[in-house]
Amino acid sequence: MRSAWVLVSTLVLGCGEVIKHELPDAPDAPGSFKVGGALAGVAGSGVTLQLNGGDDLTLTADGAFTFPTALPAGTAYEVTIAATPICPGRTCTVQNASGTVGSADVTDVVVTCSEPKVRLVSHNSPGSSIRITDDILALANGGIAVPRVVTGPNTQIGFSNRDSVVVDPVRDLLYAATSSPVAGTNGLPQILVFENASTLTGDATPARRIQTPGLAQGLELDVARDRLFLTVNGVLAVVDNASTFDGQLETPSAVIPLETPSVLTLDHVTDRLYVGNENGFMYIFDNASQLTNNSSPRELVRLASQPVSGLAIDSCRNRLYIGFRTEVQGFNIFVFDNASGLTGSPNPFTEAQALLTVPTNQVTALALDLIGNLYFWPDLASVVHIVSEPHTLAGQRTVDPTKTIRGVVDRGYGLAVSPH
């Protein structure tokens, strides 16, 4: 191993006949009242609300809602969002979220869901910086962004590699893998963890550092489970409780040896992890949330002879976008439907749903947002291209970006998008 570390009363009669009598709901205790309100804008999988950290209530249609549990008068309450809609993605907010139960039901909680704004983050090596562009979709085609730039000696940002940045929008954290060691880190590369990503700018000091045995090639994050995946020194490593981890990564939660692993993408719907490598292969792991040292990939898929430089999964459509750093017989991005069923050595020229040529002959990074827009970053270019409704692309064609935005990147590697 290469590693550095409704209540029912039932009456059963003869001959198997069963009679069931549904009992009425128990009445609320005297002096107890329920909490509820109205929901608007929900879509897809629905929104899950919690009352005082529990009493989960999943809603899939707009209208009035009420938590089933009554609370005694005088009890403090708080309504929070446990899960936002996916397929399509939505962001949700709560108004009148907290208060104290009085002498009547609470009916003024307002939950509103809407299409998310998109924040784009790039990790740039030449300038040792991170650029953060809010609401990038609001910019016009050909527009020039004015990002927040994170740079300076306190940031400790140095050289990056491939898939080197990821964002936790729930905890407002930004992770960036860099080769820049500082005093007290034993000369080790590190993953910098910045708090307050939504306002991060300037010469900010990272809140924590995860010291790694080598420069991490790729990062991916399971936000719901606070689980960080990284590829480093020929292994896939897993870090649980990522948002609080600080210090040297000596014993990760899982260490799985792989051949030259690099970029990652996680299907949050099916809990499936895809890992590209430097030799044109791709590993597929089922049950990513349960990976241990004894886990192994379910499939090793041979794609091409060139390094995989970008992976992005459309979880709602099971559609996988695979970018290559150089052209593969004239194409830069292969697109496969039924991504979870990929196996063996599929011939991309006969089995891929789309073979795409991009404006340059190199794809440095790929990303998909919750709405389904595809972002790609050509090497040596200071632009990011955005393709709306990429799921409609089919056959052999040159990609015609919906938008090309300048100023969001310098030459570098890592690219991430997140809702805000």
ZIKAKA-V79100 format. One record per residue. RES is the residue in one small letter. SS is DSSP state (hx for helix, st for strand, lp for the rest). PHI is phi in whole degrees, 0 to 359 (none if undefined). Layout:
# ZIKAKA-V79100
RES;SS;PHI
RES;SS;PHI
This chain:
# ZIKAKA-V79100
m;lp;none
r;lp;267
s;lp;204
a;lp;258
w;lp;161
v;lp;none
l;lp;307
v;st;218
s;st;264
t;st;241
l;st;241
v;st;263
l;lp;259
g;hx;294
c;hx;63
g;hx;78
e;lp;287
v;st;237
i;st;245
k;st;244
h;st;243
e;st;286
l;lp;271
p;lp;294
d;lp;301
a;lp;295
p;lp;292
d;lp;294
a;lp;296
p;lp;304
g;lp;79
s;st;248
f;st;220
k;lp;258
v;st;249
g;st;196
g;st;173
a;st;225
l;st;239
a;st;219
g;lp;87
v;lp;290
a;lp;204
g;lp;57
s;lp;287
g;lp;92
v;st;244
t;st;252
l;st;255
q;st;232
l;st;248
n;lp;54
g;lp;80
g;st;205
d;st;55
d;st;306
l;st;226
t;st;262
l;st;240
t;lp;241
a;lp;220
d;lp;293
g;st;135
a;st;285
f;st;219
t;st;214
f;lp;291
p;lp;289
t;lp;273
a;lp;275
l;st;243
p;st;297
a;lp;304
g;lp;93
t;lp;277
a;st;287
y;st;225
e;st;214
v;st;257
t;st;232
i;st;259
a;st;268
a;st;208
t;lp;263
p;lp;295
i;lp;231
c;lp;57
p;lp;270
g;lp;287
r;lp;219
t;st;254
c;st;230
t;st;232
v;st;238
q;st;253
n;lp;54
a;lp;286
s;st;224
g;st;169
t;st;233
v;lp;297
g;lp;257
s;lp;253
a;lp;206
d;lp;300
v;st;275
t;st;230
d;st;252
v;st;288
v;st;239
v;st;250
t;st;237
c;st;245
s;st;208
e;lp;297
p;lp;285
k;lp;286
v;st;242
r;st;257
l;st;252
v;st;238
s;st;236
h;st;253
n;st;248
s;lp;279
p;lp;304
g;lp;263
s;lp;46
s;st;218
i;st;238
r;st;248
i;st;237
t;st;247
d;lp;277
d;lp;47
i;hx;296
l;hx;290
a;hx;282
l;lp;282
a;lp;282
n;lp;304
g;lp;85
g;lp;290
i;st;247
a;lp;282
v;lp;239
p;lp;284
r;st;283
v;st;252
v;st;257
t;lp;198
g;lp;131
p;hx;297
n;hx;291
t;hx;291
q;lp;66
i;lp;286
g;lp;227
f;lp;298
s;lp;243
n;lp;215
r;lp;45
d;st;270
s;lp;254
v;st;219
v;st;210
v;st;237
d;st;255
p;lp;287
v;lp;287
r;lp;266
d;lp;59
l;st;244
l;st;233
y;st;250
a;st;221
a;st;276
t;st;213
s;lp;271
s;lp;280
p;lp;276
v;lp;232
a;lp;303
g;lp;92
t;lp;252
n;lp;60
g;lp;72
l;lp;276
p;st;299
q;st;208
i;st;255
l;st;278
v;st;243
f;st;255
e;lp;272
n;lp;54
a;lp;300
s;lp;289
t;lp;232
l;lp;301
t;lp;195
g;st;70
d;lp;273
a;lp;277
t;lp;267
p;lp;297
a;lp;287
r;st;214
r;st;223
i;st;256
q;st;277
t;st;246
p;lp;290
g;lp;205
l;lp;289
a;lp;295
q;lp;280
g;st;219
l;st;230
e;st;212
l;st;226
d;st;265
v;lp;297
a;lp;300
r;lp;256
d;lp;54
r;st;240
l;st;256
f;st;252
l;st;215
t;st;251
v;st;201
n;lp;51
g;lp;76
v;st;223
l;st;260
a;st;248
v;st;235
v;st;239
d;st;278
n;lp;52
a;lp;299
s;lp;290
t;lp;242
f;lp;292
d;lp;213
g;st;117
q;st;285
l;lp;273
e;lp;268
t;lp;228
p;lp;298
s;lp;297
a;st;207
v;st;226
i;st;238
p;st;295
l;lp;220
e;lp;272
t;lp;40
p;st;289
s;st;222
v;st;276
l;st;226
t;st;210
l;st;245
d;st;274
h;lp;287
v;lp;280
t;lp;260
d;lp;59
r;st;237
l;st;250
y;st;250
v;st;232
g;st;274
n;st;223
e;lp;285
n;lp;250
g;lp;85
f;st;262
m;st;218
y;st;265
i;st;239
f;st;248
d;lp;278
n;lp;51
a;hx;300
s;hx;289
q;hx;243
l;lp;297
t;lp;228
n;lp;300
n;lp;269
s;lp;284
s;lp;217
p;lp;295
r;lp;287
e;st;219
l;st;238
v;st;256
r;st;270
l;lp;251
a;lp;197
s;lp;263
q;lp;257
p;lp;299
v;st;283
s;st;251
g;st;200
l;st;226
a;st;211
i;st;250
d;st;269
s;lp;297
c;lp;287
r;lp;243
n;lp;56
r;st;242
l;st;249
y;st;253
i;st;236
g;st;261
f;st;238
r;st;292
t;st;233
e;st;296
v;st;245
q;lp;53
g;lp;95
f;st;235
n;st;246
i;st;231
f;st;261
v;st;236
f;st;243
d;lp;279
n;lp;52
a;hx;303
s;hx;294
g;hx;263
l;lp;298
t;lp;204
g;lp;64
s;lp;234
p;lp;296
n;lp;277
p;hx;298
f;hx;281
t;hx;239
e;hx;251
a;lp;286
q;lp;282
a;st;211
l;st;236
l;st;246
t;st;257
v;lp;253
p;lp;301
t;lp;235
n;lp;268
q;lp;219
v;st;247
t;st;276
a;st;206
l;st;232
a;st;203
l;st;235
d;lp;266
l;lp;295
i;lp;278
g;lp;110
n;lp;286
l;st;258
y;st;243
f;st;220
w;st;238
p;st;284
d;lp;299
l;lp;69
a;lp;248
s;lp;261
v;st;230
v;st;238
h;st;262
i;st;238
v;st;243
s;lp;280
e;lp;49
p;hx;297
h;hx;294
t;hx;272
l;lp;287
a;lp;210
g;st;75
q;st;268
r;st;198
t;st;271
v;lp;287
d;lp;252
p;lp;301
t;lp;290
k;st;219
t;st;237
i;st;247
r;st;258
g;lp;88
v;lp;276
v;lp;220
d;lp;246
r;lp;296
g;st;181
y;st;226
g;st;292
l;st;217
a;st;216
v;st;234
s;st;209
p;st;284
h;lp;204
